[in-house]
């Protein structure tokens, strides 16, 4: 049972074998499992009312399961992503073939496909994007079930080697060590720094300054995504098996590559789905580091959910950087005015530095 209902999704070959051994796959949804070597099982067990999403299988097996009343959605050929995927991405998956350059990676190829098809008016392309994004949302919900999630938002331009980047990394490490799951927009800058901190949370304290020094050799994904990503994988190689966190990037902003430190990556084509889903899943609060238009948008997207209590009681919102949010981009005065007299008022805070964040979040919990 999962969240009170029977879990009928099969997303790995091991799960398939375990269920098939019971004698029936009836009613199950099998997502992107290669079944070419499971013809005997498919011919032997009941598959009535099953749904096979992108599962390669031998023709005899496909005929039999259809005769049972199963629905079979075949794999889509020549596509650089799997629209039926059952699991979240990993950095290793998105950056496969990085030694040949970023352009050879599945991430870059999916972005290229999106650029070619996003305005072509082809309903098939838009359907594939929608299927993919819905499958990713389902996988994200499964991964985060029962977790306390704190979001860390901030600008993509925050350079490795800067004091702000170091602060964001220290914040990610502190949050992760406190037992929450760190979630970010999954891209460079502040997002990468927070995921880096969570990745190094199990490591000794001295690992972080060493990692920051290694990363500073490639401070930005401009001009070379390849060099930027290779520096990240060098850090991962130096400290393998890091802590988990979540990154939620988008191919809509595909010029911003995903960072390699999020343990699980929910990458979307539709940015609106990504933005709303990211904020909605931050059930233990959101921290807003200095950023520009994207971060401002996230502040007020989150404020809207909290203002109308769309998810129940408002969740904490902590803005970091008093001068940034009161003078440079004065979002704080507007947020405070919006919250006045409502339950949201006690759930917002403005702090000077990342050192204050965990205590403020704890006071609001």
C-alpha positions as CSV (number, residue, x, y, z in Angstrom):
1,X,0.0,0.0,0.0
2,X,1.2,3.5,-0.8
3,X,-0.6,6.6,0.8
4,X,-3.6,4.4,1.4
5,X,-4.0,2.9,-2.0
6,X,-2.6,-0.2,-3.7
7,X,0.6,0.6,-5.6
8,X,0.0,-0.8,-9.1
9,X,3.1,0.7,-10.8
10,X,6.0,-1.4,-11.9
11,X,9.1,0.6,-12.8
12,X,12.0,-1.9,-12.6
13,X,12.7,-5.4,-13.9
14,X,13.1,-6.6,-10.3
15,X,9.6,-5.3,-9.5
16,X,8.2,-7.0,-12.6
17,X,9.7,-10.4,-11.6
18,X,8.4,-10.1,-8.1
19,X,4.8,-9.4,-9.2
20,X,4.9,-11.9,-12.1
21,X,6.0,-14.7,-9.7
22,X,2.6,-14.3,-8.0
23,X,0.9,-15.4,-11.2
24,X,-0.9,-12.2,-12.3
25,X,0.0,-8.8,-13.7
26,X,-3.7,-7.9,-14.0
27,X,-4.4,-4.2,-13.4
28,X,-0.7,-3.2,-13.1
29,X,0.9,-0.3,-14.9
30,X,4.3,-1.3,-16.2
31,X,6.5,1.8,-17.1
32,X,9.5,1.6,-19.4
33,X,10.7,-1.9,-18.4
34,X,12.6,-3.8,-21.1
35,X,10.6,-7.1,-21.3
36,X,12.4,-8.6,-24.3
37,X,13.8,-11.3,-22.0
38,X,10.5,-11.9,-20.2
39,X,8.4,-13.5,-23.0
40,X,7.8,-16.7,-21.1
41,X,6.5,-14.7,-18.1
42,X,4.2,-12.6,-20.3
43,X,2.8,-15.7,-22.0
44,X,2.3,-17.5,-18.7
45,X,0.6,-14.9,-16.4
46,X,-2.7,-13.1,-16.5
47,X,-2.2,-9.5,-17.9
48,X,-5.9,-8.5,-18.1
49,X,-6.4,-4.8,-17.6
50,X,-2.7,-4.2,-17.4
51,X,-1.1,-1.2,-19.1
52,X,2.3,-1.4,-20.7
53,X,3.9,2.0,-21.2
54,X,7.0,2.0,-23.5
55,X,8.0,-1.6,-22.6
56,X,9.9,-3.4,-25.4
57,X,8.6,-6.9,-25.8
58,X,8.7,-9.7,-28.4
59,X,5.8,-9.7,-31.0
60,X,4.3,-13.0,-29.6
61,X,4.2,-11.5,-26.1
62,X,2.6,-8.3,-27.4
63,X,-0.1,-10.2,-29.2
64,X,-0.9,-12.3,-26.1
65,X,-1.1,-9.4,-23.7
66,X,-3.4,-7.5,-26.1
67,X,-5.6,-10.6,-26.3
68,X,-5.8,-10.6,-22.5
69,X,-7.2,-7.1,-22.7
70,X,-4.1,-5.2,-21.8
71,X,-3.2,-1.8,-23.3
72,X,0.2,-1.6,-25.0
73,X,1.8,1.8,-25.6
74,X,4.9,0.9,-27.6
75,X,8.3,2.7,-27.2
76,X,8.6,5.8,-29.5
77,X,11.6,5.4,-31.8
78,X,14.3,8.0,-32.4
79,X,13.4,10.0,-29.4
80,X,16.2,11.4,-27.1
81,X,14.1,10.9,-23.9
82,X,11.6,8.4,-22.6
83,X,8.1,9.8,-22.3
84,X,6.9,6.9,-20.1
85,X,9.8,6.9,-17.7
86,X,9.0,5.6,-14.2
87,X,11.9,7.0,-12.3
88,X,13.6,10.4,-11.8
89,X,16.7,11.3,-13.7
90,X,20.2,11.1,-12.3
91,X,23.1,13.3,-13.2
92,X,25.0,10.3,-14.5
93,X,22.1,9.6,-16.9
94,X,21.7,13.2,-18.1
95,X,25.4,13.7,-18.6
96,X,26.2,10.3,-20.2
97,X,28.8,10.9,-23.0
98,X,30.1,14.0,-21.3
99,X,33.7,13.0,-22.2
100,X,32.7,13.7,-25.8
101,X,31.4,17.1,-24.9
102,X,28.2,18.4,-23.5
103,X,26.5,18.4,-26.9
104,X,26.7,14.6,-27.0
105,X,24.8,14.2,-23.7
106,X,21.2,13.1,-23.4
107,X,20.4,16.4,-21.7
108,X,21.7,18.4,-24.6
109,X,20.0,16.1,-27.1
110,X,16.6,16.5,-25.4
111,X,17.0,20.3,-25.4
112,X,17.8,20.2,-29.1
113,X,14.7,18.1,-29.8
114,X,12.6,20.6,-27.7
115,X,14.0,23.5,-29.7
116,X,13.1,21.8,-32.9
117,X,9.5,20.8,-31.9
118,X,8.3,23.4,-29.4
119,X,6.7,25.6,-32.1
120,X,6.0,23.1,-34.8
121,X,2.3,22.7,-34.0
122,X,2.6,18.9,-34.1
123,X,0.1,17.5,-31.6
124,X,2.3,14.3,-31.4
125,X,5.3,16.3,-30.1
126,X,3.2,18.2,-27.5
127,X,1.6,14.9,-26.4
128,X,5.0,13.4,-25.9
129,X,6.2,16.4,-23.8
130,X,3.0,16.2,-21.7
131,X,3.3,12.4,-21.1
132,X,6.9,12.9,-20.1
133,X,6.2,15.7,-17.6
134,X,3.3,13.8,-16.1
135,X,5.5,10.7,-15.6
136,X,8.2,12.8,-14.0
137,X,5.7,14.4,-11.6
138,X,4.5,10.9,-10.6
139,X,8.0,9.8,-10.0
140,X,8.7,12.9,-8.0
141,X,5.7,12.4,-5.7
142,X,6.8,8.8,-5.1
143,X,10.3,9.9,-4.2
144,X,9.2,12.6,-1.8
145,X,6.4,10.7,-0.2
146,X,6.6,11.4,3.6
147,X,9.6,13.7,3.3
148,X,10.0,17.2,4.9
149,X,11.1,19.3,2.0
150,X,12.7,22.8,2.2
151,X,13.2,24.6,-1.1
152,X,16.3,26.8,-1.8
153,X,15.7,29.4,-4.6
154,X,18.2,31.8,-6.0
155,X,19.9,33.2,-9.0
156,X,21.6,31.0,-11.7
157,X,24.3,33.7,-12.2
158,X,25.8,33.2,-8.7
159,X,29.4,32.2,-9.6
160,X,31.5,29.4,-8.1
161,X,34.2,30.9,-6.0
162,X,32.0,33.7,-4.7
163,X,31.1,34.3,-1.0
164,X,27.4,34.0,-1.9
165,X,28.0,30.6,-3.5
166,X,29.8,29.4,-0.4
167,X,27.0,30.6,1.8
168,X,24.4,28.8,-0.3
169,X,26.5,25.6,-0.1
170,X,26.8,25.9,3.7
171,X,23.0,26.4,3.9
172,X,22.3,23.3,1.8
173,X,24.7,21.3,4.0
174,X,23.1,22.6,7.3
175,X,19.6,21.9,6.1
176,X,20.4,18.4,4.9
177,X,22.1,17.6,8.2
178,X,19.0,18.8,10.0
179,X,17.0,16.0,8.4
180,X,15.1,17.8,5.7
181,X,15.3,17.1,2.0
182,X,16.7,20.1,0.1
183,X,15.0,20.9,-3.2
184,X,16.2,23.4,-5.8
185,X,15.5,24.5,-9.3
186,X,18.3,22.1,-10.3
187,X,20.3,24.6,-12.3
188,X,23.6,26.5,-11.8
189,X,24.5,29.2,-9.3
190,X,22.6,29.2,-6.0
191,X,20.7,26.1,-7.0
192,X,23.9,24.1,-7.6
193,X,25.5,25.4,-4.4
194,X,22.6,24.3,-2.3
195,X,22.6,20.8,-3.9
196,X,26.4,20.7,-3.4
197,X,26.0,21.4,0.3
198,X,23.5,18.6,0.6
199,X,25.7,16.3,-1.4
200,X,28.6,16.9,1.0
201,X,26.5,16.8,4.2
202,X,27.7,13.3,5.1
203,X,31.4,14.2,4.4
204,X,33.7,15.9,7.0
205,X,33.4,19.6,7.3
206,X,36.7,20.2,5.5
207,X,35.3,18.6,2.3
208,X,33.3,21.7,1.4
209,X,36.1,24.3,1.2
210,X,38.2,21.8,-0.8
211,X,35.3,21.2,-3.2
212,X,34.7,24.9,-3.5
213,X,38.3,25.4,-4.5
214,X,38.0,22.7,-7.2
215,X,34.8,24.1,-8.6
216,X,36.2,27.7,-8.7
217,X,38.4,26.6,-11.6
218,X,35.3,26.6,-13.8
219,X,33.3,29.4,-12.2
220,X,30.4,29.4,-14.7
221,X,28.7,27.3,-17.3
222,X,29.6,30.1,-19.7
223,X,31.5,29.8,-22.0
224,X,31.8,26.0,-21.6
225,X,29.1,23.7,-20.1
226,X,31.5,20.8,-20.7
227,X,34.2,22.3,-18.5
228,X,31.7,23.4,-15.8
229,X,30.1,19.9,-15.6
230,X,33.4,18.1,-15.6
231,X,34.5,20.1,-12.6
232,X,31.4,19.0,-10.8
233,X,32.0,15.3,-11.6
234,X,35.6,15.7,-10.4
235,X,34.2,16.8,-7.1
236,X,31.8,13.8,-7.1
237,X,34.7,11.5,-7.9
238,X,36.7,13.0,-5.0
239,X,33.8,12.4,-2.6
240,X,31.6,9.6,-4.0
241,X,28.3,8.5,-2.6
242,X,27.1,11.9,-1.4
243,X,23.9,12.9,0.4
244,X,20.6,13.1,-1.5
245,X,18.7,16.2,-2.6
246,X,16.3,17.0,-5.4
247,X,16.8,19.3,-8.4
248,X,13.9,20.3,-10.6
249,X,15.2,22.0,-13.7
250,X,13.6,22.6,-17.1
251,X,14.5,22.3,-20.8
252,X,12.5,25.5,-21.3
253,X,15.6,27.2,-19.9
254,X,17.8,24.6,-21.5
255,X,20.7,27.0,-21.9
256,X,21.0,26.6,-18.1
257,X,22.3,23.0,-17.6
258,X,21.3,20.9,-14.7
259,X,23.8,20.7,-11.9
260,X,25.4,17.3,-11.1
261,X,25.0,17.4,-7.3
262,X,21.2,16.7,-7.0
263,X,20.8,13.0,-6.2
264,X,17.4,12.9,-8.0
265,X,16.5,15.2,-10.9
266,X,12.9,15.9,-12.0
267,X,13.5,17.7,-15.4
268,X,10.5,19.1,-17.2
269,X,9.7,20.5,-20.6
270,X,6.9,22.8,-19.3
271,X,8.3,25.5,-17.1
272,X,5.0,26.4,-15.5
273,X,4.5,22.8,-14.4
274,X,8.0,22.7,-13.1
275,X,7.7,26.0,-11.1
276,X,4.3,25.2,-9.6
277,X,5.4,21.6,-8.7
278,X,8.6,22.7,-7.1
279,X,7.0,25.2,-4.8
280,X,4.0,23.0,-4.0
281,X,6.3,20.2,-2.8
282,X,8.3,22.4,-0.4
283,X,6.1,21.5,2.6
284,X,8.6,22.7,5.2
285,X,9.3,26.1,3.7
286,X,11.2,27.9,1.1
287,X,14.4,30.0,1.4
288,X,14.9,32.7,-1.2
289,X,18.6,33.7,-1.7
290,X,19.5,36.8,-3.7
291,X,18.3,36.4,-7.3
292,X,16.7,38.3,-10.2
293,X,13.5,37.9,-12.2
294,X,13.1,34.2,-11.7
295,X,13.6,34.3,-8.0
296,X,11.2,37.3,-7.7
297,X,8.6,35.2,-9.6
298,X,9.1,32.3,-7.3
299,X,8.6,34.5,-4.2
300,X,5.2,35.7,-5.4
301,X,4.2,32.3,-6.8
302,X,4.8,30.9,-3.4
303,X,3.2,33.9,-1.7
304,X,0.0,33.3,-3.7
305,X,-0.3,29.7,-2.6
306,X,0.2,30.8,1.0
307,X,-2.0,33.9,0.7
308,X,-5.0,31.8,-0.4
309,X,-3.9,28.8,1.8
310,X,-4.2,26.6,-1.3
311,X,-2.2,23.8,0.5
312,X,-3.6,24.4,3.9
313,X,-1.7,26.4,6.5
314,X,1.0,28.8,5.0
315,X,4.5,27.4,4.9
316,X,7.5,29.4,5.9
317,X,9.1,31.8,3.5
318,X,12.6,33.2,4.4
319,X,14.2,35.9,2.3
320,X,18.0,36.1,2.7
321,X,19.8,39.4,2.1
322,X,18.2,42.5,3.7
323,X,19.7,45.0,1.3
324,X,18.9,42.9,-1.8
325,X,15.3,42.4,-0.9
326,X,14.6,45.9,0.5
327,X,16.7,48.1,-1.8
328,X,18.0,46.4,-4.9
329,X,14.8,44.4,-5.6
330,X,12.3,45.5,-2.9
331,X,10.2,42.3,-2.8
332,X,10.1,42.3,1.0
333,X,8.0,45.4,1.6
334,X,5.4,44.1,-0.9
335,X,5.4,40.6,0.6
336,X,5.0,42.1,4.1
337,X,2.1,44.3,3.0
338,X,0.5,41.3,1.2
339,X,0.7,39.2,4.4
340,X,-0.5,41.8,6.8
341,X,-3.4,40.6,8.9
342,X,-3.4,37.1,7.5
343,X,-2.0,33.8,8.8
344,X,0.9,34.3,6.3
345,X,2.1,37.2,8.3
346,X,3.7,34.9,11.0
347,X,5.2,32.7,8.3
348,X,7.5,35.2,6.5
349,X,10.9,36.4,7.6
350,X,13.8,38.6,6.3
351,X,17.3,37.7,7.5
352,X,20.7,39.1,6.8
353,X,22.6,35.9,6.2
354,X,22.2,32.1,5.7
355,X,23.5,31.6,9.2
356,X,20.1,32.7,10.5
357,X,17.9,30.5,8.3
358,X,17.7,27.2,10.2
359,X,16.8,28.9,13.5
360,X,14.1,31.0,11.8
361,X,12.6,27.9,10.1
362,X,12.6,26.0,13.3
363,X,10.8,28.9,15.1
364,X,8.0,28.6,12.4
365,X,7.6,24.9,12.5
